[in-house]
Amino acid sequence: MNFSRIVRAGIWWGVMFTAVSLLFLSASLTNAQTIEPEATPTVDRLAAPPTVPSPTQADDGAQLFWLHCQPCHGDKGQGFSDAPDDDWRAQYPMEDQFCWNSGCHGPRPYENGFTIPRKVPAVLGDNTLARFATMAEVHTYISVNMPHQWPGILEDEEYLAITAFFAHDQGVWQGQQLTEEELADLRLRPLPTPAAPTATFTWLYLGIGLFLILLLGGFLWRQRNR
């Protein structure tokens, strides 16, 4: 009798343990199925750069670059081309990706229109601004020629801010408030190594050497004919 009770008790506890285990297992599976992977945030590449509490001159330049330069030069300063797979041009709606074919931006634009180039150079990152030796040259160029559709329309301090933004990207800006007078000291390329000076007496030495050779030749010729 006692043995039967022990068996029944063992069976009962076994059933209870199994039921509880199945309950916990079911709950775990349910939670695992309801957990969804985190969605990858979509970056708006046309959005303005984030603002900072105390913006530097280069921070102001970044905002101005976004407003006046990014439409052509790209969100990373990568420029664009008319290649079919151009990354930056693909950010625009299809109807705006080939504006140089339209009447307002083609070779002969309508009144108040302007021609859009088919290739815009990169201006940020390595191996850019190669045509300029100093930031003063960069500042002069953009002040006269940019923005493409309205050259020279910005204020002097705005062009300086954009120049500071470029200088920061090139690693030649140390955070100071730039003035036009300081820009020539911010070099993008090292000064060329001066050529070795030509020896003062090079031609004199050549003349003396030639004279000695002729003198020796004449002496040997006379010795031979004796």
Buried (B, 14 or more C-beta within 10 A) or exposed (E): EEEEEEEEEEEEEEEEEEEEEEEEEEEEEEEEEEEEEEEEEEEEEEEEEEEEEEEBBBBBBBBBBBBBBBBBBBBBBBBBBEEEEBBBBEBBEEEEBBBEEBEEBBEEBEEEBEBBEEEBBBBBEEEBBEEBBBBBBBBBBBBEEBBBBEEEEBEEEBBBBBBBBBBBBBEBBEEEEBEBEBBEEBBBEEEEEEEEEEEEEEEEEEEEEEEEEEEEEEEEEEEEEE
